[in-house]
């Protein structure tokens, strides 16, 4: 997108859509006024609301910037910042949440992106806040780049337009005799109108006109524009009472009235002038004359606009440049209409002008001016010196012997009082005989000089140099000679400035092309960095890209662990084995180069890496890696330095250029963003995996009732899911004095368990210490910890975390995890393992209770079986006894029945 207004509208629309904000607005910062002004396009606001936010006054902007958070996004309605908000506007607009994101580019504030009220009544979370800050920073860079592109386009268009000026002005053919005054006036008006049309190519105006001074009157002789009334041409007024003209004469500079109605110097003497709201007046000075004098003013170039503030500050300089060109046209016309001799001189002058404007290079322009002067004025030596601060630099000379080597010499202005005097007064000075002038400074190269003529080179009212002509015999330079040389000097000044402008433009174009190539490279590298979300791949791509971009031999990326006090080499080009990279650890303490980077947060270029005192504590590392010179680039995430990238020159000592440093830091900034994103993604994914693992292990703990199987599966799941080097689970024995290995991951873990590994609590190793203290212990480098007891079956252990398992306040075991990486564990690992440790303790206890219940149930079943057997015996006994007792009773009953009948 190459149009700023389109960019503003698209940025607002896309931000509102992406963050689901019901309101979105964009305001640009003006460092000169210190205020913020809306760009016009907004989302979700009524006209009245948009008008209420149309401008942020400087005092409010200053308060906002002073309170702005380092991460770049302000929650305006939070308690911390709500005093900066417009409470009435927030109530009227129904705002419940407002985010302000600061847009920056190259250390400058570009503007503010404003979001309010997420759709659906939800709140903007931290991730959205971070993404908004990133979006605003990228938008600021894009706006800044488009502004620079617009400026370069305008500078180029101005240069090209100024180059057209000599061709647009059609100089009449010189001839002897008189030309009717009417024809001369018509030719001049036509030429001025062509210049006004050319001016319109680089400056949008409502109308423009040229007025010439005629005695005490200022008369409009040419004008053009859509709002230019025809009756204004020929209109005149008293110049002595015009306060605008008086102000231009007093200052010697153009005058800009951004709001004519607010300026008392503006007088509306015609109905047609009521349309004018903004106005620029550029004085047209007689070429070679002293400015700030009424007699030197020959006219005024008027440019107007139909709205207040229609013009920018650089537009004033453009108008003055065209006024100076018009001065040449007017003066040439006057010279042309003088005498036949003046006509001949004017012909030569036009030849000089045409010749000067046909050459592009500054050296060619200077030599051509000096060569052509020889055909107009009598002299033996000539030179052109340009002012550079308090010095004079001779950039062109003719007539001097080669051994004098004049060109390129610098002199103080006080070394040549006459040159200084001409530069100060801004007028030509002719000295017929320097021996009679006390200001003459005699030097070896000027020993034979007798006559001297100095003419200032003036551009836009500023003396830029001095043209000097000398002769070895006294010479009385005529007024015509001085006037002619002055006219050529005026052309020469324009040509010199044009040549300078072209050289600067070419330099701008070269740098723009270089910048374009750099931006393409940065975009390509940004694409590579964004192509993966694996932190290691991102870091490796960063160092590889920097090696290719700067043409160096070696690069390394170091991330710092501030708690442990060292930085670890984690990526490099050419790539080496992880074990070899692990050997390079950069200490934080007494690291002067790191302290400098932390203080300034800017790149640090060191020419002699093996001897510079800033690298005193890593000279041995520099020697091991063969580094001769190094460029250290800070990796900054959210305002904090998380690491550095070192670009190593291995061949010879090297001075990194500012352009190389800028490009490298730009790529590093992209890498920092990509690393932060990749780490955030990896952390999010890891946290999800951790939660999933906790859920899975908890499920298995609940489902498995065999303690040994439970512990075995937990170690295997943890080892496989998190790629741990080794996982071990210990239980406290019955005496409460030892930790006994009950389960371990893999074949090695089974072998360790089979050998009956046990550790005395509070005495042996990191695990014993953790169990004795009842607290988790994390060791980033076991080889540096005296408590570590290496195991022959685990030779690659470099870091370890020991987590006690508890039932209530009682330690019943320990979960021990080991990594093959230094610093392999962080607080996220602690959280997961401590969570699982307690679940493991509960699971083991539940399994033990289940086994106990099963054993008790078996015992009860046996007792029940025995009771059932006894019950059966009881029933058989009762039946037997009953049978035995029933038989005698039957006999007795029969006997009674027979003996004692009822009837």
N, C-alpha and C positions, 0 to 999 in steps of 0.2 A: 504494500500500500504506500503510495508516494505522495498523497495529498493529506496535509495535516488535519483539515476539517473532517475528512472522511475517516481518518484514523481516530479522531476524538469520538465521533459518533459510534464507530464500530467497537471501540474500547468500552464505552459505556454500555452498549447493548449486550456485548459478550459477557462482561462482568456481571451484569444483572441476571442474565440467563444462567451462567455457570454456577453462581453462588445462590441462585433462587431468591434474590433480593427484590423486595417490592419497590424500592427506590434506589436510584443510582445517579450520581452526578460527578462531574470532573471539573476541577478548577486548576488554573495554571498560576505559578508563582512568578511575580515580577520583582527581581532583586533590587531594582532601582527604586521602586515605590514601596517595596516591602509588603505588598498585598497579594491576595489571591482573587482571581476573577474567573467566573464560569466560562466554559467554552460555548455554551448555548444549548447543546443537546442534553437531554436528561431523560430518565425513565421513572414513571410512577409519580410525577408531581404535576400539580395544577399550575397554571400560569402565575397565579398569585404566590404559590410556594416557591416556584423557580425565581420569581422576582425578589422574594425575600432573601434568597441565597445568592443574589446576583453578584455580590462583592463581599469579600472578607476584609475589613479595614486593617491597616498595618499593626495597630496595637493588639488586635485579637490574634493576628497571625503570629506576632512575636510571642504571645503567651502560649499559643499552641505549640510552636516549634521548641520553646524552652521546656515544655512538659512532655515532649514526644518520647515514647519508649524506644529503646535501642533496637528492638526487633522490627520497627518500622510500621506497626499497626496499632492504632489507639482505639480503645473501646470508649467512646465519648461519653456514654451515659452511665459508665461504671462510677462507683463512689469516688475513685481517685481523680477522675477527670470531669465529672459532671458540672463543676463550677465553670468550665470553659464552654459549656453548651448554651444555646439560646433556649431557655426553658419555655418561653411562649411559643416559639416556632415548633419545638418538639411536641407540645400539647396540641397545637393546631394541626400538625401533620400526622398525629397519632403515632409518633415514633416511640418504640420500646427498646430498641437496640440499634446503635449506630457504630459502624466501623469506619475509621479514617486511615487510609493507607498512603504513606509518603512515597512519592516518586522521585528517585534520584538518578543522576548520571554524572560520572566523572567527578564525584565529590560535590556536585551542585544540586540544589533542590529544584525540581522541575514542576511539581504540582502535587495535588492531593486528590485521591480517588475516594469517593464517599458512598458507602452502602448503608441501607437502613432496612430493618424488619425483614427477616427471612420468611419466605412464603410458608403458610401453614401454621404460623405462630411459633415455630421452632427457634432455637438459638443457634447462632454461628458457633461451631465447635473450634477447638484449638487447631485442628488440621486445616479447616477452612481459613482460619486466621493466618496460618503460615502460608498457605497457598495464595491468599490475597496479597500478603507482603511480597512474595516472589513475583506474582503477576504485576504488581505496581512497579517493582524495580525494573522488570523487563520492559514495561510500557514506558517508563521514564527514559530508558536508554534509547528506545525506538523513537520517541518524540524528539529527544536531543539530537539524534542522528539525522532525522528529517529536517530539523531546523538548520543544522550545519549544511545539509545538502541545499536547502533553499538559499542560504547565504552565499554558498559557492556559486550557485546558478546565477544569483543576482550580480555578484562581482564579475562573473564572466560576461553576462549580458551587458553590464555597464562598460566593460573594457571593449567589447566588440562594438558597442554603439559609439563610444568615443572615437574608435578607429574609423567609423563611417563618416564622422563629422567633416573631415577635409573633402571627402568625395561628394557629400551632400551639398556643401557650399560651392556654388558654381562661380568661380572667380572670373570676372570679365577679362577679355583679351586686352592687353595693354596697347595703347596707341597714343600718339601725340594728338593734341587738340582738345577741345572742351566737349563735355557730355552734358546734355540738358539736365537741369536739376531734377525735373520730374522723373526722367529715366533713372537717374541715380537713386532717387528715393524708392522707386518701384523695385529696382534690383535689390536694394538693401532689405526692404520689407519681405520680398519673396525669399531671400536667403534666411532671414530670421524665422519666417514661418516654417521653412524646411527644418531648421534646427529645433523649433518648437515641436514639430511632428516627430523628430528623432527623439526628443526628450520624452515624449509620450510613450515611446517603446519601452522605456525603463521605469517610468513613473506614471501611475494612473492619476490624472488630475481632472477636475471639472472643466477648467479653462486655464489658459496661460497667455500672457501678453508681455510685450517689451515696450517700455517707455524710455525715450531719450530726453536728456536734459537740454533745453534750449533756453539759455539765459536763466531766468528764475522760474521757468515753467517746465513741467514734466509732461511730455506728450506721448500717447500711445501710438506707435507706428505699425505694430503688427500684433496679431492675436489669433488664437484658434481654440477650438473646444466646443463641445455640445452646448454648453451654457454661455458661450461668449456672444454677447449681442453685437451686431454689426456696427451699431452707433458708437461703441466704445473706441473703435479705431479712429484716431484723430482727436479724441478727447484729451484735454490738458487741464492741469491745475497748478497752483502755486507751490513749488517744491520747498520754499523756505518755511512754510507753515505746516508741512507734513512731518509729524513727529516720528513716523515710522522711518522715513528717510534720514531724519536727524539721528535716530538711534543707530542706523547702519553706518553712517559716517563716523559717529563717535566710537563705535566698536571696531569698525573696519571689517565687519563680518556680516553674513546674512542674518535675517531676522525671521523667526518662526512664531506665529500666533496660533496655537492649537485651538483656541476658542476666541474668535474675533469679538463676539458679543461681550466677553468678559474682560476685554482689554480696552482701556480708555484711549489708546492711540489710534484705534480703528474708527474711521469716519465714513458713514454711508452717505455719499453725495449723489447717488443715483439709485433709482429703483432696481436696476439690474444687479446691484451689488448686494441686495438683501439675501440673495440665494447663497452667498459665501459664508461658510462657517469656520473654515480653517484656511490659513494663508501663509505662504513663504515669499519673502522678498529677498532677492539676491542682488547686491550692488554690482554694476558693471563698471569696473575701473579702467581708466586709460592704461593700456599696457605700458609697463615700465615706470609708472608713476607711483608716488607715495600714497598709500591708502590712508584712510582717516582724514582726508582733506576734501573739502567741498569742490575744489577746482579739479580734482582727479576723477570725480564721479561723472560718467558720461551717460548713465542710464540705469534702469532697474528692470530685472526680470521678475514678473509676478506669476505665481502659481497658486491656485486655490482649489479647495475641496468643498463638497456640499454637506459634510458632517464634521462635528468637532473631533479633533485628534486624527484627522484623515491621513496625516503623514508621520513617518518615523524619523528618528534623529538622523539616520544616515541619508534620508531623502534630502535633507538640507544641503549636505555636501554635494550630492548629485546636481541639485539646482545650481549651486555656486560654480561647479565645474562647467556646466553649460553656459552660465553667465560669462565666465572667463573666455570660453570659446566665442561667444557673441562679441565680447570686447575686441577680440582679434578681428572678427568679421567687420565690425564697425570701424575699427581703426584702419583696417586695410582699405575699406571703402573711402575713408577720408583721405588716406594717403593717395589712393587712386585718382581722386578728384582734385588734387592740388595742381601741381605744375607738371610740365612734360618731363623734367628731370626727375621729379618725385615719382612720375609714372614709370620711368625706366627703373628707378630703384625698387619700386614696388614689384616690377616684373621679376627682378632678381630675388626679392624677398619671397615672392610666391614660389619661385623655383626652389628656394631653400626650404620653404614650408612643405612643398610637395615632395622634395627629396627626403626631408626628415621623416615625413609620414609614410614614406615607402619602405623604410628600414625598420626592422623589428628589434634587433639586439641593441643593448645599451652601448656597447663598445663601438658598434657601427654608427650609431647616432652621434656619439661624441666626436669621432674622427670626421664624419661628414660635416658637422657644424663648423669645426675648426678649418677644414679645407675650403668650404664655401665662403667663409669670412674673408679669406684672402682676396676674393674677387670684388669685395665691397669696400673694405676699409684698409688703409695702409698700416701695416704692422710687420714686425719681424718674428715675434714669438707670441704665442697665445696658449692659454691653459684654462681648464675648467676644474674648479675645486668644489666638492660637495661638502656641506656641513654634516658632521656626525658628532652630535653632542657639543663639546667644547673644542673639537678639532676640525681641521680642514684636510680632506683627503683629495689629492690630485688624481683625477680619473681620466684625464685626457690632456695632451699637450702636442704642439707642433713648433718647429723651429729650434728646439733644444738639441745639443749634441747627444749622441747615444750614451756616452759615458756619464752624462749628468743623471740618468736614470730617474727622471722626475716623476713619471707616472707611478702611483702606488705609495708615494711619500705622504706622511702625515705631519701636520704642523699644528701647533697651538694657535688659536686665533690671535693671541697676543704677540706671536712671533711676527705677524704681518699686520701692523696697525691699520694700513689702508684697507686691506681686505675686511678686517673687523668693522671698520667704519662703514663701508658700503653695505655689509650685512645688517648692521644695526639700523641705518637710516632707510634702507630699502630703495635707494635711488642711485643712479649712475654718478660716478665721480671721475672727472678727467683732470689729470695733472700734466700740463705741458712739459714741465721739467722737474723731475723728482728731486734734483739737488736743491731746489728752493722750497721744498715741502718738508717740515720737521717730522711728519708722520712716516716718511720713507725709512724702511729698515734695509740697510745694505747687506747683501749676502754674496757668497761666492758665485752662485748661479745667476745673480742679478747685478753683477758688478758693472756691466756695460749699459744698463738700462738708463734712459733719460726721460722718455715719455711713457705715461702709464694711463690706461683707461680701464676702470672696473665697473662692471654692470651686474646688478644682482639678478639671480635666477629665482623668480617668484612664482609660486604655485599655490592657488587658493589662499592668497594673502600671506603666505609664509615663505620666507627666504630659505631656499634649499641649497644655495651655493652662490659662487661668484665666477663670472667670466672675465678674464683679464687679457688685455692686449698691451704689448710693450714694443717700444722702438729704441734704437741706440742713439737716435738724434732727437732733440726737442721737437715736439709736434703739437700744433694747436688743433685739437679735434673740434670739428664744427658741431653745431647743434644738430644738423642733419645727420652727421655721422653717429652721434650719440643716440639720436632717436632711432636710426636704422638698426644699430647694434642692439639697442634695447628691445626693439620689436623682434629681432632674431633671438635675443635672449629669452623673451617671453615664449616664443615658439620652442626654443631649446628646452626651457623648463617644462613645458607641456610634453615635449617629446621624451625628456628624461623621465618624467613621472609616468608617462605612458609606458615607456620601456620597463621602468621598474614595476609598474602594475602588471604588465604582461609577464615579466619574469616571476613576480609573486603569484600571478594567476597560474602560470605553468607549474610553479612549485606547488600551489594548491592542488592543481589537477594531478600532479605526480603523487602528492601525498594522498589525495582522494582515491587515486587508483590503487596506491599501496594500501590505503585504509580499506578499500573495497575488497582487495585480495585478502587482507587480514580478516575482514568480517566473514568472507566466504570460508576462509580456513577455520575461523572460530565456529561458524555455523556447522561446518562439516564435523568438526571435533565435537561440538555440542550434540550432534546427531549420534555420533559414535558413543558418547558418554551416556546418552539417554537410551541407547539400544538394549541395555541390560540393567537389571536391578540387583545384580550380584555385587556386593561391595568390593570384593577382591578384583573382579573383572573391571569395574569402573576405575579403581585405582591403577590397575595395570594399563588400561587404555590411556589414562591421564599422563603417566610418565612416558609412554611410547609416543603419544601425540606431541608432547613437548620436545622430545628428542628430534622428531621429524621436522617440527616447525622451526626450531632454532639451529638445526644442523650441528648438534653437539653429540658427544660420544656416549654419555652416560647420564642417567637420571635415577633418583631414588625418592620414595615417598615415606615419610616418617610420621607416625601418629603418636601423640604424647599421652602417657598415663600420669596425670599430675599427682594423683594420690601415691603412686609408687615412685615417682620422681625420675622417670626416664622416658625416652622416646624409642619406639621400636620400628626398624625398617620393615615395611610390610609389602612394598612393591618396588620394582626397579627394572630398568632397561639398560643393558641386556639382562634377561631374566636368569636368576640363579636358583639353586635348590633352596627350599624353605629352611633347611638346617643351617645353610650358610648365611642366609639373610638374618636368621635369629641371633647370629653372633654380633650383629651390629646394633648396639644399644647406645643411645645418645643421652648422656646425663643432663638433667635439668639444672641441678645446683651448679653455681659458678659458670654457667654457660652464657658468656657475654653476648654472643651473636643472637641467641634465643631471647635474651633480655631486651636487646635492641628491637627485635621483631615484635615482641609482646608489647613494647612501649609504643612503637610507631605504627604497627600493623601494616607495614609497607615492605616491599622487597628489599633485600640486602645483597648487594653485589660485592664480592671480595676477590680482588685480583690475585693475591698470593695466599691460597688456602692453607698451605702447609707452614706458613710463618706469621700470618696475621694474628695479632693478639686477641681479636674477637673470637678466634677459633682455638684458643690456647688449650682448652680441655679436650678437643677432638683432633688435635694435630696427628696423633697416631692413626686415627681412623682415616683421615684425609690421605696419609701416606700409604696405608694399606690399600685403599681404593685407587691410588694413583691420581688423585685430584690436584690439578694445578690451580685452576680458578673455579669459583663456584658462585652461582646465583641462587639465593635462598628465597623462596616464595611462600608467604603465609597462606595456609588453608583456613579461611575464616567462615564459620557457620554461625549465623545469628549473632554476629559481632564478637565471637570468641575464636581465638586461634586454637584449632584442634590438632594441627600438625604443620609440617612444612614439606615442600618439594624442592630438592636440590638438583640444579642443573650443573653437571660436572664437565669441565673442560680438561681433557687429559693430555692434549698435545703440548700447547704452549700457554703462557700466561695470557689472559684475555680480558679486555675491557668490554663489558656488556653495554651496548648503546641504550639510550633512553627508549628508543622505539622497540628494541628487543625486550627490554624489561616490561614495557607497557603491554606488548603482545603476550608475553609469558604470563603476566599477572592476570590478563583477561581470560586466558585459557585456564589458569589456575582457579579463578573465580567460578568459571563454568564447572570445573572439576569438583570444587567444594560443594556447589549446589547439587551436582549429581551424586556425590558421595553421601551428602546428607539425606537425599531422597532414597538412595539405595539402603543406607543404614536404617532409615525409618521403615522402609518396606521390609527389610530383613528382620528388624526388631518386631514389627507387627506380625509378620509370618511366624517368627519364633514364639512370640507370645501366644498366638493361636495354637501352635503346635504344643506349647507347654500346657495350655488349658485342656487341649484334647488329650494329651498324655495323662494329665491329672485325672480326667474323667475316665479314661480307659483303665488306668491302674486302679482307681477307686472301684470301678466296676469289677475288675478281676479280684480285688481284695474281698469284695462282698460275696463273690461267687465261689471262690476257692476256700475250702475248709481244711485242706491239708497244709500245715505251716511250711513244710519243706517245699512243696510245689508252689505255694504262694510266693515265698522269698525268691525262688529260682526264676519264676516268670517276671517278677518286678525288676530284677537285675537285667534280664534280657531285654525287656521293653525299654527301660531307660537307656541302656547302651545303644540299642539299635535306633531309637527315635531321635536321640540327641547326638549321636556319633561320639559318645564318650569313649575314651581309651579303655577304661575299666570301671566296673561298678561292683561294690562289695557290701554285704549286709552282715553285721555282727549282732549277736544277742548277748546280754549279760548272763553269766553262768549262775548256778544256784547259790554260790558263795557271795556273789555280788562283787568279786574282786577282779574278774577277768571279762574281757570281750572275746567271744568265741565266734570264729567265722562260720556262718551257717549257709551262705549262698554267695556265688560270684558269677559274673558274666563270662560266657564263653568257656572253652575247654580249660583255659588257664585258671579261671575262677573255680571250676570243679576240682582241679588239681590242688589248688590252695586250700579249699575246704577239706579235701580228702587228707591233707597233711596235718589237719588240726591246728591251723593258725589261731593263736590266742594272744591277746595283749593285756598287760596289766593296766587297769583303769587308773588314770591320773599319773602314770609313770612312763609308759612305753608309746613313743611315736606321737604323731599328730592326732591319730584316732584316740589313743589313750587320754591325751590332754583334753580333747573335746568332750569325751564321755565324763571325765572327772569334773570338768568345769560346768558341764551341762549346757554348753554354748557351741554354736557353729563356728568352725575355724576355716578360713579361706587362705590358702598359701599360693601366691602368684608364681613363685619360683621355688620349688622344693629344694633345689640344690643350694640355695642360699639360706635355708632354714635349718638350724641345728636339730630341731625336733624330728626331722624327717628320717625314717628308717627305710632305706631302699630294699626292694625285694628282687631277687634274682629273676623271677618270672615276669617282672614288670620293669624292664630297663628303660623304657621310653617315657616314663612319667616325668612331667615337668611342672605341673601344678595340681593342686589337690583341694577338695572341700570335704570336710567331715561334719556330718549333721547328726546330733543325738536324736534317738526316737524315744518318745515319752508316753507314759500313761499317767496323766495328772502331773504331779511334780516329780515323779520317779522316772529316771533314765533306765529304759529296759533294753536298749540296744543302740546301734549306730549305723547310719548310711554313709558309706565312703565312696566318693567318685573321684576319678583321676583323669587328667587330660595330658596329651602329648605336646600341648602348646603352652608356652609361658603366658601367664595371665589368662588362662582358659576359662575362668569363671567370673561372673559378675553378680550384681544384685538380683538380676532376673533368675539366674540359676539358684541363688540362695532361696528365693521365694518358692520356686517349684519344689526344690528338694526338701525344704522345711515343711511344706504342705504335705508332701508325700510321706515324709518321715513319720509324722503323727498318724497318718492313715495306715502306714505299715504297722506301727505299734498296735493300733486298734485291731487291724486285721489279724495279726499274730495272736493277740490276746483272745479275739473271737474264735479263731481256729483252735487255740488251746482249750478254751472253754467248751467248744463243740466236742473236741476229742474227750475231754473229761466227762461231758454229758453222755457221750456215746459209751464210754467205759462204764459209767454209773448205770446207764440203761441196760447194758449187758448183765451187770451184776443183779439188777432188779429182775431181769428176765429169768435168770437162773433161780433166784429166790422164789419167784412166782411159780416156776415149774415145780420146784420142790414142794411148795405149799399145795399146788394142785394134786401132786402125788399123795401127799398126806391126807388131803381132803377125800381122795378116792378111797384110801385105806379106811378112813373114818366111816365112809358110807357103807363099805363092805362089812365092817365090824358091826355097825348098827343093824344091818340087815340080818346078819348071822345071829346076833343076840336076840333080835326080835323073833326070828324063826324058832329058835330054840325055846324061847319063853312061850310062844303061842301054842306049841304042841301039847304040853301038860294041861294047859287051861282048857283045851278042847275035851280032854278026857274028863276033867272035873265037871265041866258043864254037862256032859252026857250022863254022868253018874247022878247029878242032882236032878236032871230032868226025869230020869227013870224013878228015882227014889221019891221025889216030891212032885208028883204031877199037879198041874194047875186045876184040873177038874177032878 
